[in-house]
Amino acid sequence: MEVKNTPVPFFPKPIDRATINPVKAIDRPESIDSEANDEITKELLINKVEKMNEIIGKTSTSIKYQLHEKLNVYYVQVIDTTSEEVLKEIPNKKFLDMYASIAELMGLIVDDKL
């Protein structure tokens, strides 16, 4: 068996994009720097908490725990309180239903063999 020299693939030198398009620093506004240097006072803390509560208060959702009847496992539903619409299920109920049906089929197969 004769070994021949195989051609070596050409790999171009990687381009350092930082040297081509350097990132420019962004000047921060003075208001951010002045807040960072201020002492945390009770009034400042109350103000920040009220702002956070305003943001959180705009979402009208609730959490409901449901029991899956076939599996005896709980799952969580995130519900919009204004429209009573289910926004999210953790884990998904359809997945739990599919798992229960597969488990039921597996049980039938095992029972038939015994």
WOVEN-V177396 format. One record per residue. PHI is phi in degrees with one decimal (none if undefined). D_LAST is the distance of its C-alpha to the last C-alpha in whole Angstrom. Layout:
<<PHI:D_LAST> <PHI:D_LAST>>
This chain:
<<none:60> <-101.8:62> <-97.5:62> <-105.7:63> <-73.3:64> <-94.3:62> <-68.9:64> <-89.7:63> <-66.0:62> <-87.9:64> <-112.5:63> <-67.8:66> <-67.4:67> <-63.6:65> <-94.0:67> <-83.8:67> <-67.2:67> <-68.3:69> <-80.4:72> <-77.1:72> <-122.9:72> <-67.4:72> <-81.9:71> <-91.7:73> <-71.7:73> <-99.5:73> <-73.7:76> <-85.1:74> <-65.0:76> <-67.5:78> <-63.9:76> <-68.9:73> <-65.1:75> <-69.7:77> <-67.7:74> <-66.8:72> <-87.7:75> <-70.5:76> <-75.5:75> <-82.0:72> <-104.2:73> <-64.0:72> <-65.4:73> <-64.0:72> <-64.2:68> <-62.4:68> <-61.4:69> <-64.9:66> <-65.6:64> <-63.7:65> <-63.2:65> <-65.3:61> <-65.2:61> <-63.8:62> <-66.6:60> <-69.1:57> <-65.5:58> <-70.9:58> <-86.1:55> <-107.7:53> <-124.5:49> <-138.3:47> <-115.7:44> <-130.2:41> <-95.4:38> <-120.7:35> <-100.9:31> <-77.8:29> <-67.6:27> <-75.7:23> <-95.7:23> <56.3:26> <-126.2:28> <-85.7:32> <-133.4:34> <-106.6:37> <-116.6:39> <-97.5:43> <-120.0:45> <-77.7:49> <-72.2:50> <-77.1:53> <-106.9:51> <57.3:47> <-91.4:46> <-78.3:43> <-85.7:44> <-155.6:41> <-124.1:38> <-128.9:36> <-67.9:33> <-64.4:33> <-62.9:32> <-62.9:31> <-64.4:29> <-64.8:27> <-62.1:26> <-63.0:25> <-62.4:23> <-65.6:21> <-68.3:20> <-65.8:19> <-62.9:17> <-66.2:16> <-63.7:15> <-62.6:13> <-65.1:11> <-66.0:10> <-66.0:9> <-66.0:7> <-65.3:5> <-68.3:6> <-73.9:4> <-81.7:0>>
